[in-house]
Amino acid sequence: MYSNLVSVTESSGMDVKNLKEYLCWLYYQYLLITGIYVLEPWEQSIFNTVFFTMVAMVIYTSYVFVPIHVRLALEFFSGLCGGQEESTVALMN
């Protein structure tokens, strides 16, 4: 029974090690693709701050405004295709 416990512990340790290596590899790819590996550390931190701030703003804006525009587009195209508007009388009944 103890050998099974040791093998489970070793395999989970390997998973964490592999995950860490994979994340390091992804960060290295990020450095190479963006070309910031040639910058000094303080320049890298400024670039990363600006870049991730812009990404966060795009994600937030998409989350807030895209559903509204999709709904308006669906209403517009359903009106063009002959869809009937909902009656306020039908909503009150």
PDB file of N, CA, C and O in Angstrom:
ATOM      1  N   MET A   1       0.822  -1.184   0.000  1.00  0.00           N
ATOM      2  CA  MET A   1       0.000   0.000   0.000  1.00  0.00           C
ATOM      3  C   MET A   1       0.871   1.255   0.000  1.00  0.00           C
ATOM      4  O   MET A   1       0.540   2.240  -0.660  1.00  0.00           O
ATOM      5  N   TYR A   2       1.971   1.224   0.730  1.00  0.00           N
ATOM      6  CA  TYR A   2       2.851   2.378   0.790  1.00  0.00           C
ATOM      7  C   TYR A   2       3.463   2.661  -0.582  1.00  0.00           C
ATOM      8  O   TYR A   2       3.668   3.821  -0.940  1.00  0.00           O
ATOM      9  N   SER A   3       3.752   1.620  -1.344  1.00  0.00           N
ATOM     10  CA  SER A   3       4.352   1.830  -2.674  1.00  0.00           C
ATOM     11  C   SER A   3       3.365   2.529  -3.613  1.00  0.00           C
ATOM     12  O   SER A   3       3.773   3.338  -4.446  1.00  0.00           O
ATOM     13  N   ASN A   4       2.066   2.221  -3.482  1.00  0.00           N
ATOM     14  CA  ASN A   4       1.065   2.913  -4.294  1.00  0.00           C
ATOM     15  C   ASN A   4       1.005   4.394  -3.943  1.00  0.00           C
ATOM     16  O   ASN A   4       0.882   5.242  -4.827  1.00  0.00           O
ATOM     17  N   LEU A   5       1.090   4.701  -2.659  1.00  0.00           N
ATOM     18  CA  LEU A   5       1.056   6.084  -2.217  1.00  0.00           C
ATOM     19  C   LEU A   5       2.273   6.846  -2.743  1.00  0.00           C
ATOM     20  O   LEU A   5       2.155   7.997  -3.165  1.00  0.00           O
ATOM     21  N   VAL A   6       3.428   6.208  -2.717  1.00  0.00           N
ATOM     22  CA  VAL A   6       4.646   6.846  -3.206  1.00  0.00           C
ATOM     23  C   VAL A   6       4.541   7.086  -4.704  1.00  0.00           C
ATOM     24  O   VAL A   6       4.955   8.140  -5.185  1.00  0.00           O
ATOM     25  N   SER A   7       3.990   6.121  -5.459  1.00  0.00           N
ATOM     26  CA  SER A   7       3.885   6.293  -6.906  1.00  0.00           C
ATOM     27  C   SER A   7       2.897   7.407  -7.254  1.00  0.00           C
ATOM     28  O   SER A   7       3.117   8.146  -8.214  1.00  0.00           O
ATOM     29  N   VAL A   8       1.808   7.537  -6.483  1.00  0.00           N
ATOM     30  CA  VAL A   8       0.856   8.617  -6.728  1.00  0.00           C
ATOM     31  C   VAL A   8       1.513   9.963  -6.426  1.00  0.00           C
ATOM     32  O   VAL A   8       1.343  10.920  -7.182  1.00  0.00           O
ATOM     33  N   THR A   9       2.253  10.040  -5.340  1.00  0.00           N
ATOM     34  CA  THR A   9       2.933  11.281  -4.975  1.00  0.00           C
ATOM     35  C   THR A   9       3.975  11.650  -6.022  1.00  0.00           C
ATOM     36  O   THR A   9       4.093  12.818  -6.392  1.00  0.00           O
ATOM     37  N   GLU A  10       4.726  10.675  -6.499  1.00  0.00           N
ATOM     38  CA  GLU A  10       5.734  10.947  -7.517  1.00  0.00           C
ATOM     39  C   GLU A  10       5.101  11.386  -8.828  1.00  0.00           C
ATOM     40  O   GLU A  10       5.617  12.286  -9.491  1.00  0.00           O
ATOM     41  N   SER A  11       3.985  10.763  -9.213  1.00  0.00           N
ATOM     42  CA  SER A  11       3.350  11.141 -10.471  1.00  0.00           C
ATOM     43  C   SER A  11       2.759  12.544 -10.384  1.00  0.00           C
ATOM     44  O   SER A  11       2.820  13.294 -11.358  1.00  0.00           O
ATOM     45  N   SER A  12       2.184  12.918  -9.232  1.00  0.00           N
ATOM     46  CA  SER A  12       1.655  14.272  -9.112  1.00  0.00           C
ATOM     47  C   SER A  12       2.787  15.281  -9.074  1.00  0.00           C
ATOM     48  O   SER A  12       2.633  16.396  -9.573  1.00  0.00           O
ATOM     49  N   GLY A  13       3.927  14.913  -8.491  1.00  0.00           N
ATOM     50  CA  GLY A  13       5.089  15.787  -8.512  1.00  0.00           C
ATOM     51  C   GLY A  13       5.598  15.991  -9.920  1.00  0.00           C
ATOM     52  O   GLY A  13       6.030  17.088 -10.275  1.00  0.00           O
ATOM     53  N   MET A  14       5.552  14.953 -10.718  1.00  0.00           N
ATOM     54  CA  MET A  14       5.971  15.066 -12.109  1.00  0.00           C
ATOM     55  C   MET A  14       4.997  15.940 -12.891  1.00  0.00           C
ATOM     56  O   MET A  14       5.412  16.694 -13.771  1.00  0.00           O
ATOM     57  N   ASP A  15       3.707  15.845 -12.579  1.00  0.00           N
ATOM     58  CA  ASP A  15       2.726  16.679 -13.263  1.00  0.00           C
ATOM     59  C   ASP A  15       2.976  18.158 -12.980  1.00  0.00           C
ATOM     60  O   ASP A  15       2.883  18.993 -13.880  1.00  0.00           O
ATOM     61  N   VAL A  16       3.291  18.475 -11.731  1.00  0.00           N
ATOM     62  CA  VAL A  16       3.573  19.863 -11.376  1.00  0.00           C
ATOM     63  C   VAL A  16       4.848  20.328 -12.078  1.00  0.00           C
ATOM     64  O   VAL A  16       4.920  21.457 -12.564  1.00  0.00           O
ATOM     65  N   LYS A  17       5.846  19.456 -12.127  1.00  0.00           N
ATOM     66  CA  LYS A  17       7.102  19.805 -12.801  1.00  0.00           C
ATOM     67  C   LYS A  17       6.854  20.017 -14.292  1.00  0.00           C
ATOM     68  O   LYS A  17       7.367  20.969 -14.881  1.00  0.00           O
ATOM     69  N   ASN A  18       6.070  19.134 -14.899  1.00  0.00           N
ATOM     70  CA  ASN A  18       5.764  19.285 -16.320  1.00  0.00           C
ATOM     71  C   ASN A  18       4.954  20.553 -16.582  1.00  0.00           C
ATOM     72  O   ASN A  18       5.172  21.234 -17.583  1.00  0.00           O
ATOM     73  N   LEU A  19       4.034  20.865 -15.698  1.00  0.00           N
ATOM     74  CA  LEU A  19       3.240  22.086 -15.842  1.00  0.00           C
ATOM     75  C   LEU A  19       4.138  23.312 -15.744  1.00  0.00           C
ATOM     76  O   LEU A  19       3.992  24.258 -16.518  1.00  0.00           O
ATOM     77  N   LYS A  20       5.068  23.292 -14.790  1.00  0.00           N
ATOM     78  CA  LYS A  20       5.985  24.420 -14.633  1.00  0.00           C
ATOM     79  C   LYS A  20       6.853  24.574 -15.878  1.00  0.00           C
ATOM     80  O   LYS A  20       7.056  25.688 -16.361  1.00  0.00           O
ATOM     81  N   GLU A  21       7.363  23.465 -16.396  1.00  0.00           N
ATOM     82  CA  GLU A  21       8.172  23.521 -17.613  1.00  0.00           C
ATOM     83  C   GLU A  21       7.347  24.024 -18.799  1.00  0.00           C
ATOM     84  O   GLU A  21       7.850  24.789 -19.622  1.00  0.00           O
ATOM     85  N   TYR A  22       6.102  23.604 -18.889  1.00  0.00           N
ATOM     86  CA  TYR A  22       5.237  24.035 -19.981  1.00  0.00           C
ATOM     87  C   TYR A  22       4.955  25.540 -19.889  1.00  0.00           C
ATOM     88  O   TYR A  22       4.982  26.238 -20.902  1.00  0.00           O
ATOM     89  N   LEU A  23       4.687  26.039 -18.681  1.00  0.00           N
ATOM     90  CA  LEU A  23       4.449  27.472 -18.506  1.00  0.00           C
ATOM     91  C   LEU A  23       5.706  28.281 -18.818  1.00  0.00           C
ATOM     92  O   LEU A  23       5.623  29.357 -19.411  1.00  0.00           O
ATOM     93  N   CYS A  24       6.873  27.765 -18.419  1.00  0.00           N
ATOM     94  CA  CYS A  24       8.127  28.445 -18.765  1.00  0.00           C
ATOM     95  C   CYS A  24       8.321  28.469 -20.275  1.00  0.00           C
ATOM     96  O   CYS A  24       8.771  29.470 -20.832  1.00  0.00           O
ATOM     97  N   TRP A  25       7.980  27.360 -20.938  1.00  0.00           N
ATOM     98  CA  TRP A  25       8.095  27.301 -22.393  1.00  0.00           C
ATOM     99  C   TRP A  25       7.140  28.291 -23.048  1.00  0.00           C
ATOM    100  O   TRP A  25       7.519  28.954 -24.013  1.00  0.00           O
ATOM    101  N   LEU A  26       5.902  28.410 -22.546  1.00  0.00           N
ATOM    102  CA  LEU A  26       4.949  29.383 -23.085  1.00  0.00           C
ATOM    103  C   LEU A  26       5.446  30.816 -22.898  1.00  0.00           C
ATOM    104  O   LEU A  26       5.308  31.643 -23.800  1.00  0.00           O
ATOM    105  N   TYR A  27       6.028  31.114 -21.725  1.00  0.00           N
ATOM    106  CA  TYR A  27       6.557  32.452 -21.486  1.00  0.00           C
ATOM    107  C   TYR A  27       7.720  32.739 -22.426  1.00  0.00           C
ATOM    108  O   TYR A  27       7.845  33.849 -22.943  1.00  0.00           O
ATOM    109  N   TYR A  28       8.574  31.734 -22.650  1.00  0.00           N
ATOM    110  CA  TYR A  28       9.689  31.894 -23.582  1.00  0.00           C
ATOM    111  C   TYR A  28       9.176  32.166 -24.995  1.00  0.00           C
ATOM    112  O   TYR A  28       9.727  33.011 -25.701  1.00  0.00           O
ATOM    113  N   GLN A  29       8.122  31.456 -25.411  1.00  0.00           N
ATOM    114  CA  GLN A  29       7.525  31.693 -26.725  1.00  0.00           C
ATOM    115  C   GLN A  29       6.955  33.106 -26.812  1.00  0.00           C
ATOM    116  O   GLN A  29       7.079  33.767 -27.844  1.00  0.00           O
ATOM    117  N   TYR A  30       6.332  33.566 -25.733  1.00  0.00           N
ATOM    118  CA  TYR A  30       5.800  34.930 -25.676  1.00  0.00           C
ATOM    119  C   TYR A  30       6.930  35.942 -25.856  1.00  0.00           C
ATOM    120  O   TYR A  30       6.788  36.913 -26.599  1.00  0.00           O
ATOM    121  N   LEU A  31       8.049  35.712 -25.174  1.00  0.00           N
ATOM    122  CA  LEU A  31       9.190  36.612 -25.312  1.00  0.00           C
ATOM    123  C   LEU A  31       9.706  36.638 -26.749  1.00  0.00           C
ATOM    124  O   LEU A  31      10.037  37.700 -27.275  1.00  0.00           O
ATOM    125  N   LEU A  32       9.773  35.474 -27.378  1.00  0.00           N
ATOM    126  CA  LEU A  32      10.299  35.406 -28.733  1.00  0.00           C
ATOM    127  C   LEU A  32       9.349  36.020 -29.750  1.00  0.00           C
ATOM    128  O   LEU A  32       9.777  36.747 -30.646  1.00  0.00           O
ATOM    129  N   ILE A  33       8.066  35.730 -29.611  1.00  0.00           N
ATOM    130  CA  ILE A  33       7.089  36.215 -30.593  1.00  0.00           C
ATOM    131  C   ILE A  33       6.952  37.729 -30.529  1.00  0.00           C
ATOM    132  O   ILE A  33       6.889  38.390 -31.566  1.00  0.00           O
ATOM    133  N   THR A  34       6.905  38.280 -29.326  1.00  0.00           N
ATOM    134  CA  THR A  34       6.749  39.729 -29.202  1.00  0.00           C
ATOM    135  C   THR A  34       8.066  40.467 -29.388  1.00  0.00           C
ATOM    136  O   THR A  34       8.066  41.673 -29.631  1.00  0.00           O
ATOM    137  N   GLY A  35       9.171  39.772 -29.279  1.00  0.00           N
ATOM    138  CA  GLY A  35      10.472  40.404 -29.450  1.00  0.00           C
ATOM    139  C   GLY A  35      10.941  41.180 -28.240  1.00  0.00           C
ATOM    140  O   GLY A  35      11.871  41.979 -28.350  1.00  0.00           O
ATOM    141  N   ILE A  36      10.327  40.970 -27.094  1.00  0.00           N
ATOM    142  CA  ILE A  36      10.729  41.746 -25.916  1.00  0.00           C
ATOM    143  C   ILE A  36      11.908  41.122 -25.176  1.00  0.00           C
ATOM    144  O   ILE A  36      12.351  41.657 -24.159  1.00  0.00           O
ATOM    145  N   TYR A  37      12.416  40.010 -25.668  1.00  0.00           N
ATOM    146  CA  TYR A  37      13.578  39.414 -25.025  1.00  0.00           C
ATOM    147  C   TYR A  37      14.813  40.295 -25.185  1.00  0.00           C
ATOM    148  O   TYR A  37      15.782  40.136 -24.442  1.00  0.00           O
ATOM    149  N   VAL A  38      14.792  41.221 -26.141  1.00  0.00           N
ATOM    150  CA  VAL A  38      15.932  42.112 -26.356  1.00  0.00           C
ATOM    151  C   VAL A  38      15.850  43.367 -25.489  1.00  0.00           C
ATOM    152  O   VAL A  38      16.797  44.153 -25.451  1.00  0.00           O
ATOM    153  N   LEU A  39      14.736  43.560 -24.798  1.00  0.00           N
ATOM    154  CA  LEU A  39      14.569  44.741 -23.962  1.00  0.00           C
ATOM    155  C   LEU A  39      15.184  44.519 -22.584  1.00  0.00           C
ATOM    156  O   LEU A  39      15.404  43.385 -22.158  1.00  0.00           O
ATOM    157  N   GLU A  40      15.449  45.597 -21.917  1.00  0.00           N
ATOM    158  CA  GLU A  40      15.921  45.511 -20.537  1.00  0.00           C
ATOM    159  C   GLU A  40      14.737  45.173 -19.638  1.00  0.00           C
ATOM    160  O   GLU A  40      13.588  45.374 -20.033  1.00  0.00           O
ATOM    161  N   PRO A  41      14.999  44.659 -18.431  1.00  0.00           N
ATOM    162  CA  PRO A  41      13.893  44.242 -17.552  1.00  0.00           C
ATOM    163  C   PRO A  41      12.870  45.339 -17.271  1.00  0.00           C
ATOM    164  O   PRO A  41      11.672  45.054 -17.247  1.00  0.00           O
ATOM    165  N   TRP A  42      13.296  46.576 -17.059  1.00  0.00           N
ATOM    166  CA  TRP A  42      12.330  47.637 -16.777  1.00  0.00           C
ATOM    167  C   TRP A  42      11.493  47.946 -18.010  1.00  0.00           C
ATOM    168  O   TRP A  42      10.321  48.304 -17.889  1.00  0.00           O
ATOM    169  N   GLU A  43      12.084  47.812 -19.199  1.00  0.00           N
ATOM    170  CA  GLU A  43      11.328  48.019 -20.430  1.00  0.00           C
ATOM    171  C   GLU A  43      10.327  46.886 -20.651  1.00  0.00           C
ATOM    172  O   GLU A  43       9.209  47.106 -21.118  1.00  0.00           O
ATOM    173  N   GLN A  44      10.750  45.673 -20.305  1.00  0.00           N
ATOM    174  CA  GLN A  44       9.838  44.530 -20.417  1.00  0.00           C
ATOM    175  C   GLN A  44       8.627  44.713 -19.510  1.00  0.00           C
ATOM    176  O   GLN A  44       7.500  44.428 -19.914  1.00  0.00           O
ATOM    177  N   SER A  45       8.853  45.186 -18.291  1.00  0.00           N
ATOM    178  CA  SER A  45       7.720  45.348 -17.364  1.00  0.00           C
ATOM    179  C   SER A  45       6.761  46.434 -17.858  1.00  0.00           C
ATOM    180  O   SER A  45       5.547  46.285 -17.720  1.00  0.00           O
ATOM    181  N   ILE A  46       7.279  47.511 -18.425  1.00  0.00           N
ATOM    182  CA  ILE A  46       6.406  48.548 -18.979  1.00  0.00           C
ATOM    183  C   ILE A  46       5.619  47.996 -20.162  1.00  0.00           C
ATOM    184  O   ILE A  46       4.413  48.221 -20.267  1.00  0.00           O
ATOM    185  N   PHE A  47       6.299  47.272 -21.057  1.00  0.00           N
ATOM    186  CA  PHE A  47       5.627  46.687 -22.213  1.00  0.00           C
ATOM    187  C   PHE A  47       4.544  45.713 -21.770  1.00  0.00           C
ATOM    188  O   PHE A  47       3.426  45.751 -22.284  1.00  0.00           O
ATOM    189  N   ASN A  48       4.872  44.831 -20.810  1.00  0.00           N
ATOM    190  CA  ASN A  48       3.891  43.854 -20.324  1.00  0.00           C
ATOM    191  C   ASN A  48       2.699  44.541 -19.676  1.00  0.00           C
ATOM    192  O   ASN A  48       1.561  44.112 -19.862  1.00  0.00           O
ATOM    193  N   THR A  49       2.947  45.601 -18.918  1.00  0.00           N
ATOM    194  CA  THR A  49       1.859  46.333 -18.267  1.00  0.00           C
ATOM    195  C   THR A  49       0.915  46.933 -19.301  1.00  0.00           C
ATOM    196  O   THR A  49      -0.303  46.790 -19.193  1.00  0.00           O
ATOM    197  N   VAL A  50       1.471  47.601 -20.298  1.00  0.00           N
ATOM    198  CA  VAL A  50       0.646  48.212 -21.344  1.00  0.00           C
ATOM    199  C   VAL A  50      -0.092  47.135 -22.129  1.00  0.00           C
ATOM    200  O   VAL A  50      -1.286  47.270 -22.398  1.00  0.00           O
ATOM    201  N   PHE A  51       0.608  46.070 -22.496  1.00  0.00           N
ATOM    202  CA  PHE A  51       0.011  45.006 -23.301  1.00  0.00           C
ATOM    203  C   PHE A  51      -1.138  44.323 -22.566  1.00  0.00           C
ATOM    204  O   PHE A  51      -2.220  44.160 -23.129  1.00  0.00           O
ATOM    205  N   PHE A  52      -0.913  43.920 -21.313  1.00  0.00           N
ATOM    206  CA  PHE A  52      -1.960  43.210 -20.581  1.00  0.00           C
ATOM    207  C   PHE A  52      -3.114  44.134 -20.187  1.00  0.00           C
ATOM    208  O   PHE A  52      -4.246  43.674 -20.045  1.00  0.00           O
ATOM    209  N   THR A  53      -2.846  45.420 -20.011  1.00  0.00           N
ATOM    210  CA  THR A  53      -3.924  46.371 -19.773  1.00  0.00           C
ATOM    211  C   THR A  53      -4.816  46.487 -21.003  1.00  0.00           C
ATOM    212  O   THR A  53      -6.041  46.514 -20.890  1.00  0.00           O
ATOM    213  N   MET A  54      -4.199  46.555 -22.171  1.00  0.00           N
ATOM    214  CA  MET A  54      -4.978  46.626 -23.409  1.00  0.00           C
ATOM    215  C   MET A  54      -5.789  45.348 -23.623  1.00  0.00           C
ATOM    216  O   MET A  54      -6.951  45.416 -24.023  1.00  0.00           O
ATOM    217  N   VAL A  55      -5.194  44.194 -23.363  1.00  0.00           N
ATOM    218  CA  VAL A  55      -5.920  42.928 -23.510  1.00  0.00           C
ATOM    219  C   VAL A  55      -7.099  42.880 -22.544  1.00  0.00           C
ATOM    220  O   VAL A  55      -8.190  42.448 -22.917  1.00  0.00           O
ATOM    221  N   ALA A  56      -6.888  43.319 -21.312  1.00  0.00           N
ATOM    222  CA  ALA A  56      -7.975  43.323 -20.327  1.00  0.00           C
ATOM    223  C   ALA A  56      -9.098  44.257 -20.753  1.00  0.00           C
ATOM    224  O   ALA A  56     -10.272  43.934 -20.573  1.00  0.00           O
ATOM    225  N   MET A  57      -8.751  45.416 -21.317  1.00  0.00           N
ATOM    226  CA  MET A  57      -9.782  46.351 -21.767  1.00  0.00           C
ATOM    227  C   MET A  57     -10.567  45.787 -22.947  1.00  0.00           C
ATOM    228  O   MET A  57     -11.778  45.992 -23.031  1.00  0.00           O
ATOM    229  N   VAL A  58      -9.906  45.086 -23.853  1.00  0.00           N
ATOM    230  CA  VAL A  58     -10.603  44.477 -24.992  1.00  0.00           C
ATOM    231  C   VAL A  58     -11.546  43.384 -24.507  1.00  0.00           C
ATOM    232  O   VAL A  58     -12.677  43.288 -24.983  1.00  0.00           O
ATOM    233  N   ILE A  59     -11.096  42.565 -23.574  1.00  0.00           N
ATOM    234  CA  ILE A  59     -11.947  41.494 -23.043  1.00  0.00           C
ATOM    235  C   ILE A  59     -13.157  42.086 -22.318  1.00  0.00           C
ATOM    236  O   ILE A  59     -14.280  41.618 -22.506  1.00  0.00           O
ATOM    237  N   TYR A  60     -12.936  43.109 -21.495  1.00  0.00           N
ATOM    238  CA  TYR A  60     -14.045  43.736 -20.774  1.00  0.00           C
ATOM    239  C   TYR A  60     -15.036  44.377 -21.740  1.00  0.00           C
ATOM    240  O   TYR A  60     -16.247  44.216 -21.588  1.00  0.00           O
ATOM    241  N   THR A  61     -14.529  45.097 -22.728  1.00  0.00           N
ATOM    242  CA  THR A  61     -15.403  45.756 -23.691  1.00  0.00           C
ATOM    243  C   THR A  61     -16.210  44.735 -24.474  1.00  0.00           C
ATOM    244  O   THR A  61     -17.396  44.942 -24.730  1.00  0.00           O
ATOM    245  N   SER A  62     -15.576  43.637 -24.855  1.00  0.00           N
ATOM    246  CA  SER A  62     -16.291  42.581 -25.562  1.00  0.00           C
ATOM    247  C   SER A  62     -17.387  41.979 -24.691  1.00  0.00           C
ATOM    248  O   SER A  62     -18.487  41.700 -25.170  1.00  0.00           O
ATOM    249  N   TYR A  63     -17.085  41.781 -23.424  1.00  0.00           N
ATOM    250  CA  TYR A  63     -18.055  41.198 -22.505  1.00  0.00           C
ATOM    251  C   TYR A  63     -19.258  42.122 -22.313  1.00  0.00           C
ATOM    252  O   TYR A  63     -20.389  41.649 -22.200  1.00  0.00           O
ATOM    253  N   VAL A  64     -19.025  43.425 -22.275  1.00  0.00           N
ATOM    254  CA  VAL A  64     -20.100  44.373 -21.992  1.00  0.00           C
ATOM    255  C   VAL A  64     -20.903  44.716 -23.244  1.00  0.00           C
ATOM    256  O   VAL A  64     -22.133  44.725 -23.199  1.00  0.00           O
ATOM    257  N   PHE A  65     -20.229  44.997 -24.362  1.00  0.00           N
ATOM    258  CA  PHE A  65     -20.921  45.586 -25.501  1.00  0.00           C
ATOM    259  C   PHE A  65     -21.309  44.609 -26.607  1.00  0.00           C
ATOM    260  O   PHE A  65     -22.265  44.879 -27.333  1.00  0.00           O
ATOM    261  N   VAL A  66     -20.617  43.501 -26.764  1.00  0.00           N
ATOM    262  CA  VAL A  66     -20.944  42.574 -27.859  1.00  0.00           C
ATOM    263  C   VAL A  66     -22.354  42.008 -27.725  1.00  0.00           C
ATOM    264  O   VAL A  66     -23.073  41.979 -28.724  1.00  0.00           O
ATOM    265  N   PRO A  67     -22.793  41.555 -26.546  1.00  0.00           N
ATOM    266  CA  PRO A  67     -24.168  41.035 -26.466  1.00  0.00           C
ATOM    267  C   PRO A  67     -25.223  42.071 -26.860  1.00  0.00           C
ATOM    268  O   PRO A  67     -26.227  41.722 -27.481  1.00  0.00           O
ATOM    269  N   ILE A  68     -25.009  43.327 -26.509  1.00  0.00           N
ATOM    270  CA  ILE A  68     -25.961  44.371 -26.872  1.00  0.00           C
ATOM    271  C   ILE A  68     -26.036  44.514 -28.389  1.00  0.00           C
ATOM    272  O   ILE A  68     -27.126  44.591 -28.956  1.00  0.00           O
ATOM    273  N   HIS A  69     -24.880  44.549 -29.045  1.00  0.00           N
ATOM    274  CA  HIS A  69     -24.853  44.713 -30.494  1.00  0.00           C
ATOM    275  C   HIS A  69     -25.415  43.490 -31.211  1.00  0.00           C
ATOM    276  O   HIS A  69     -26.064  43.633 -32.247  1.00  0.00           O
ATOM    277  N   VAL A  70     -25.181  42.302 -30.686  1.00  0.00           N
ATOM    278  CA  VAL A  70     -25.745  41.091 -31.287  1.00  0.00           C
ATOM    279  C   VAL A  70     -27.262  41.125 -31.194  1.00  0.00           C
ATOM    280  O   VAL A  70     -27.950  40.792 -32.159  1.00  0.00           O
ATOM    281  N   ARG A  71     -27.792  41.525 -30.036  1.00  0.00           N
ATOM    282  CA  ARG A  71     -29.248  41.605 -29.873  1.00  0.00           C
ATOM    283  C   ARG A  71     -29.846  42.622 -30.835  1.00  0.00           C
ATOM    284  O   ARG A  71     -30.868  42.355 -31.467  1.00  0.00           O
ATOM    285  N   LEU A  72     -29.211  43.793 -30.948  1.00  0.00           N
ATOM    286  CA  LEU A  72     -29.715  44.814 -31.864  1.00  0.00           C
ATOM    287  C   LEU A  72     -29.639  44.351 -33.316  1.00  0.00           C
ATOM    288  O   LEU A  72     -30.546  44.632 -34.099  1.00  0.00           O
ATOM    289  N   ALA A  73     -28.582  43.654 -33.681  1.00  0.00           N
ATOM    290  CA  ALA A  73     -28.467  43.144 -35.044  1.00  0.00           C
ATOM    291  C   ALA A  73     -29.538  42.100 -35.318  1.00  0.00           C
ATOM    292  O   ALA A  73     -30.121  42.090 -36.402  1.00  0.00           O
ATOM    293  N   LEU A  74     -29.809  41.222 -34.359  1.00  0.00           N
ATOM    294  CA  LEU A  74     -30.863  40.220 -34.545  1.00  0.00           C
ATOM    295  C   LEU A  74     -32.223  40.881 -34.693  1.00  0.00           C
ATOM    296  O   LEU A  74     -33.022  40.463 -35.532  1.00  0.00           O
ATOM    297  N   GLU A  75     -32.499  41.900 -33.901  1.00  0.00           N
ATOM    298  CA  GLU A  75     -33.765  42.624 -34.034  1.00  0.00           C
ATOM    299  C   GLU A  75     -33.866  43.306 -35.393  1.00  0.00           C
ATOM    300  O   GLU A  75     -34.926  43.288 -36.019  1.00  0.00           O
ATOM    301  N   PHE A  76     -32.782  43.903 -35.851  1.00  0.00           N
ATOM    302  CA  PHE A  76     -32.783  44.585 -37.139  1.00  0.00           C
ATOM    303  C   PHE A  76     -33.035  43.598 -38.275  1.00  0.00           C
ATOM    304  O   PHE A  76     -33.879  43.843 -39.136  1.00  0.00           O
ATOM    305  N   PHE A  77     -32.304  42.480 -38.279  1.00  0.00           N
ATOM    306  CA  PHE A  77     -32.445  41.531 -39.383  1.00  0.00           C
ATOM    307  C   PHE A  77     -33.760  40.761 -39.315  1.00  0.00           C
ATOM    308  O   PHE A  77     -34.285  40.354 -40.351  1.00  0.00           O
ATOM    309  N   SER A  78     -34.301  40.555 -38.116  1.00  0.00           N
ATOM    310  CA  SER A  78     -35.611  39.905 -38.039  1.00  0.00           C
ATOM    311  C   SER A  78     -36.688  40.848 -38.574  1.00  0.00           C
ATOM    312  O   SER A  78     -37.674  40.392 -39.151  1.00  0.00           O
ATOM    313  N   GLY A  79     -36.509  42.161 -38.389  1.00  0.00           N
ATOM    314  CA  GLY A  79     -37.436  43.139 -38.958  1.00  0.00           C
ATOM    315  C   GLY A  79     -37.342  43.181 -40.475  1.00  0.00           C
ATOM    316  O   GLY A  79     -38.356  43.364 -41.149  1.00  0.00           O
ATOM    317  N   LEU A  80     -36.153  43.017 -41.020  1.00  0.00           N
ATOM    318  CA  LEU A  80     -35.984  42.997 -42.475  1.00  0.00           C
ATOM    319  C   LEU A  80     -36.578  41.746 -43.110  1.00  0.00           C
ATOM    320  O   LEU A  80     -37.083  41.783 -44.233  1.00  0.00           O
ATOM    321  N   CYS A  81     -36.513  40.658 -42.389  1.00  0.00           N
ATOM    322  CA  CYS A  81     -36.991  39.383 -42.928  1.00  0.00           C
ATOM    323  C   CYS A  81     -38.487  39.185 -42.701  1.00  0.00           C
ATOM    324  O   CYS A  81     -39.003  38.099 -42.966  1.00  0.00           O
ATOM    325  N   GLY A  82     -39.176  40.176 -42.231  1.00  0.00           N
ATOM    326  CA  GLY A  82     -40.627  40.082 -42.072  1.00  0.00           C
ATOM    327  C   GLY A  82     -41.060  39.596 -40.713  1.00  0.00           C
ATOM    328  O   GLY A  82     -42.216  39.208 -40.541  1.00  0.00           O
ATOM    329  N   GLY A  83     -40.176  39.604 -39.750  1.00  0.00           N
ATOM    330  CA  GLY A  83     -40.565  39.204 -38.404  1.00  0.00           C
ATOM    331  C   GLY A  83     -41.496  40.223 -37.804  1.00  0.00           C
ATOM    332  O   GLY A  83     -41.333  41.423 -38.024  1.00  0.00           O
ATOM    333  N   GLN A  84     -42.471  39.759 -37.048  1.00  0.00           N
ATOM    334  CA  GLN A  84     -43.438  40.677 -36.463  1.00  0.00           C
ATOM    335  C   GLN A  84     -42.921  41.194 -35.127  1.00  0.00           C
ATOM    336  O   GLN A  84     -42.308  40.463 -34.350  1.00  0.00           O
ATOM    337  N   GLU A  85     -43.182  42.457 -34.885  1.00  0.00           N
ATOM    338  CA  GLU A  85     -42.821  43.059 -33.610  1.00  0.00           C
ATOM    339  C   GLU A  85     -43.788  42.552 -32.544  1.00  0.00           C
ATOM    340  O   GLU A  85     -44.941  42.243 -32.843  1.00  0.00           O
ATOM    341  N   GLU A  86     -43.319  42.469 -31.309  1.00  0.00           N
ATOM    342  CA  GLU A  86     -44.196  42.054 -30.225  1.00  0.00           C
ATOM    343  C   GLU A  86     -45.157  43.183 -29.899  1.00  0.00           C
ATOM    344  O   GLU A  86     -44.769  44.350 -29.842  1.00  0.00           O
ATOM    345  N   SER A  87     -46.402  42.824 -29.687  1.00  0.00           N
ATOM    346  CA  SER A  87     -47.406  43.808 -29.358  1.00  0.00           C
ATOM    347  C   SER A  87     -47.386  44.072 -27.852  1.00  0.00           C
ATOM    348  O   SER A  87     -47.223  43.155 -27.047  1.00  0.00           O
ATOM    349  N   THR A  88     -47.553  45.327 -27.495  1.00  0.00           N
ATOM    350  CA  THR A  88     -47.605  45.647 -26.068  1.00  0.00           C
ATOM    351  C   THR A  88     -48.901  45.140 -25.453  1.00  0.00           C
ATOM    352  O   THR A  88     -48.952  44.896 -24.248  1.00  0.00           O
ATOM    353  N   VAL A  89     -49.949  44.977 -26.253  1.00  0.00           N
ATOM    354  CA  VAL A  89     -51.198  44.441 -25.734  1.00  0.00           C
ATOM    355  C   VAL A  89     -51.016  42.971 -25.371  1.00  0.00           C
ATOM    356  O   VAL A  89     -51.519  42.502 -24.350  1.00  0.00           O
ATOM    357  N   ALA A  90     -50.289  42.254 -26.222  1.00  0.00           N
ATOM    358  CA  ALA A  90     -50.061  40.826 -25.944  1.00  0.00           C
ATOM    359  C   ALA A  90     -49.207  40.654 -24.710  1.00  0.00           C
ATOM    360  O   ALA A  90     -49.369  39.670 -23.987  1.00  0.00           O
ATOM    361  N   LEU A  91     -48.310  41.571 -24.448  1.00  0.00           N
ATOM    362  CA  LEU A  91     -47.461  41.473 -23.264  1.00  0.00           C
ATOM    363  C   LEU A  91     -48.239  41.752 -21.995  1.00  0.00           C
ATOM    364  O   LEU A  91     -47.896  41.233 -20.932  1.00  0.00           O
ATOM    365  N   MET A  92     -49.305  42.582 -22.090  1.00  0.00           N
ATOM    366  CA  MET A  92     -50.064  42.926 -20.905  1.00  0.00           C
ATOM    367  C   MET A  92     -51.025  41.817 -20.505  1.00  0.00           C
ATOM    368  O   MET A  92     -51.391  41.731 -19.333  1.00  0.00           O
ATOM    369  N   ASN A  93     -51.443  40.977 -21.424  1.00  0.00           N
ATOM    370  CA  ASN A  93     -52.393  39.902 -21.094  1.00  0.00           C
ATOM    371  C   ASN A  93     -51.734  38.796 -20.398  1.00  0.00           C
ATOM    372  O   ASN A  93     -52.385  37.812 -20.049  1.00  0.00           O
TER     373      ASN A  93
END
